[in-house]
Amino acid sequence: MKQDASNSGISIIKSSGERVKFSLEKLRTSLSRSGAEKEVVNRIVDVVRDELYQGISTKEIYNRAFALLKKEKRYYASKYKLKKAIYELGPTGFPFENFIAALLKYSGYETKVGQILQGICVPHEIDVVAHKNADTTIVECKFHSEEGRNCNVKVPLYIASRFKDVKKHWDSKPHKTSLNQGWVVTNTRFTKDALQYGNCIGLYLLSWDYPVNDGLKDRIDRLGLYPITVSTLLTKREKQFLLTRDVVLCRDLIGDVFYLDHLGISEVRKTKILNEIKQLCHHDE
């Protein structure tokens, strides 16, 4: 009879260095999010569970599960690596701002990136300015290229003061829209204090898994808006080439195949890449 690792006291080390108890259910849930069938998930869970040892890193568990999923279907592996793919949008954070603007655009907003908005005291460069109906929202993106670094309370404190300054100026002038909300978006997680302060002051907070069932991962899955960095077929160099040309979403490549031609990618490989991307984007041919 197999030992149940979730009840055997096996502790694992997270990227932050924190030691936590291994959860079989968390692994099962993250694998299920890839779209893999239940029997595939159970098979991979069994293999990973049998290979666990005290002090194993979450990175090692992830790499093993990723490799097993990739053997099943590359499409599963692409979805499974979503969190890691968001980190790969770095190191500057600018592709992340474009990515967030794209998420909002597909949610019905008109968006502009890197706009200067005047405050009562000083001008501010805003990562994303989004308009929808008669409302304007300003969005600040806090990108971390290293895993394990969370967004602390200093970030919403700083953003709240900027929002207040811009709003005061905005309200003093005639505008077609109302400036009603400031957002803070991060690819990691907010600390408890950051959530408490942000919610108390009236900021909208969006992180990898917050709000519950409506975090970044949920929105990406729902809209099929995967960053090109999820591809298991494109090389790191190819991904960087595309990002520098503002091709951030997988679905952007469906309409702009000439970028793949520019990279000198063969027809056979191009077909494989496009098939992977179309599966990810729920794109019907």
N, C-alpha and C positions, 0 to 999 in steps of 0.2 A: 504493500500500500504506500502510495506517495505521501511524503510529508507535506502538509499544507504550510507553505512559506509564510502565509499571512498570519499564521498563529504560532510560528516557531520562534519568534523573537529575533528574526534576522533584521539587522539594522543596515540602512544604506546611507551613503553620503551624497547630499545634494550639491549642486554647483556652487552654492553659497558657503559650503563647508559644514552646514548643519547636518547633524546625524538624526535620521528619523526611522521609524519602523516601516518596513516594507509592506505595501498594500497590494495584494493580488487584484483587488477590485479596481484600483486606480489604473493598473496596467491593462486590465481587461477593458475598461472604459475607453482609455486612450486608443487602444487597438481597434475597438468597435467604431470609433469616430472616422477611421480610415475607409469605412464602407465594406470592410472584409466580412465574409459570412461567418456565422457563429462557430461553425466547425473549424474554420481557419484560425479564428481568434483563440479558441480552446487549445488547438494544437500548438500554437506559438507560446501561449501562456505556460503550457506543460513543459516545453523545451527550456524556456527562460527560467522557470521555477527550479528545474533540476540543476541549473548551472549557477544558482545563487550561492554566495558565501558571505560571511560577516564582513561588513565594511565595503562591499561592492559599491561603485559609484553609479549614480543615476545615468551618467553618460554611457557607461559600459552596458547597462541594461537597455538603454535606448538604441545604441548601435547594434546590439544583438537582435532586438525586435525588428529594427529597420531592415537589417539584412535578410531576415526570414520573410518579412512582408514583400520585399523586393523580388524574392524568388517566386512568390505567388503571383503578384501583379505589380508592375511599376507604379500603376495608378494608385494603389493602396499606399505604397511607400511615400509617394509624393504628398498625399494628404496627411500621412502620419508625421512627416517632417515639417509641417506648417510652422510650428513655433520656432524651430531652428532656422527655417527659411526667412522668417521676419528679421532675425538677428543678422542674417546675411545681406540684408538691404544696406547695412552700414559700409564703412565706419562713420560717414559724415552725418547721416540722419536725413539728408535731403531726399533720397528716394523714399524714405518712410513718410515724409510730408506729402509727396506726390501720391503715395499709396493711400493715405488717409483721405486726401482730396478725391481720389477715384472712388473710394468706398462711399463717400458722401454724395458724389455725383450720381452713382447708381441707386442712391436712396432718395433721389429727387431734388438734390440741391444744385445750385450753380456755384462753382467754386473757383477761387483764385489763390495761388500759392505765393508766399513771400511778399505780401502787401505792406506798405507803410501806412499806418493809421495815426492821425494826430491825437494826442491826449491833451488835457488841460495844461499839464506840466511839460511833457516831452513827447516827441514822436516815437512810435513803437513799430518794430517790424513784426508782423503777425504771420505765423506759419501758414495757416489756412483761413481765408475769409469765405464763409458759406452763406448763400441767400436762399430762402425758401418762402414762398408766398410773400407776406409783408414783414418777414423777420430776417435779421442778420445775426449770424453766430460767428464768434471768433474762436479759433481753435489753436491751441498751443500743443505741439508734439514733443514729448520727452522720450528720446530714443536712447536705448542702451545697447551697445554692440557686444557686451559681455553678459553671460548668463549669471544669475544670482544677485544682480544689483537691482534693488527695488526703488520705487519712487517715494522719497520721504516727504515729510510735511512741508519742507522748505519750498517744494515745487508749487503746490496749490497756494501757499502764502504769497509767493512771488507773482503768480498768474492772477490771483485775485486783485492785487494792487494795480497791476497793469490794466486789467479789465475795467476797474473803477475809474482810472485816469482816462481811458479811451471813451468810456460810456459818458462821462461828464461832458467831454467835448462834443461827442456825437449828439447828445440830447440838447446841447446849446445851439445847434445848427439845424436847418430844415433838411430832412432826409426822406427818401421815399419809403424806407424801411425802418423798423425799430431794432435797436441793438439790445436784445433781451438776455442773451446767454453767452457765457464763456465756457469753453470745454478744455479739459486737460486730457490728452491721450498719450498713453505709454504702451510700449510693447512688452513691458514686464508687469509687475504688480505694484499696487499701492500699499504702503504700510498702514497699519491700523489708524495712526494719528493723521495720516494724509487723507484717508477716507472720511474720518470724523470731521476734520476741518473743512474739507472740500464740500461735503454735504451740508454742513452747518452754514457755510458762507454762500451757498447757492450755486456752486460750480457744477457742471456736468462732468463726471469722471468716467473715463472709458479705458479699461486695461485689458490684458490678455483674457482674463476670466471675470471681469466686472463691468457692468451689472451682471448678476447671475442670469444665465441663459440669453444674455444680450451683449456679451463681451466681444472683443475683437474676433476670437476664434469662431464664435457663433455667427457673427455677421458675415464673415468670410465664407463659411460653409453654406450659409443660407443663400447668399448672393452668387456663389461660385466665382468669387473674385480673388483668385490665388495669385500671389506674387510670382514672377518668373523664377525666382530663386527656389521654388519647390521642385522644379524639374530635376529628375534623376538622370536625364540624358544630356542636358547642356553642361558644358564645362564651366569652371569658375571664371575663366577668361571670357567666355562667351556671354555669361550672365553680366559681368561687369561692363562689357561692350554695350549690351542692350540697356542697362541701367543708365549709362552716361548719355544715352540718346532718349531718355525719358520713357523707355518701354519698361513699365513696372509690372503691369498685369499680364498674366498668361493670355487673356483674351485679346490683348493688344496685338499679339503676334499673329493671331488668326487673320486679322485684317492687314497686317504689315509683314507678309512673308518675305518681302525683299530684303529685310534685315538678315535673314538666314542665308540668303544668296550672297549678300555682302560679306558674310563671315566665311564664305566658301564651303558651306556645309553640303555634303552630297545629297542627291535626291532620295536615296534609300533612308539615310539618317533623318532628313527633313521630314519625310512621311511619318517616321516613328515619333519624332518630336511633336508634330502637329496632332497625331492620334492621341498621345498622352495628354496634351493640352486640352483637346476637345472633350475628352472624358472628364477632366477636372472641371471644366467650365460649364458642364451640362449643355454643351453646344450641340444643337441638332443640325445635322447636315441637310 
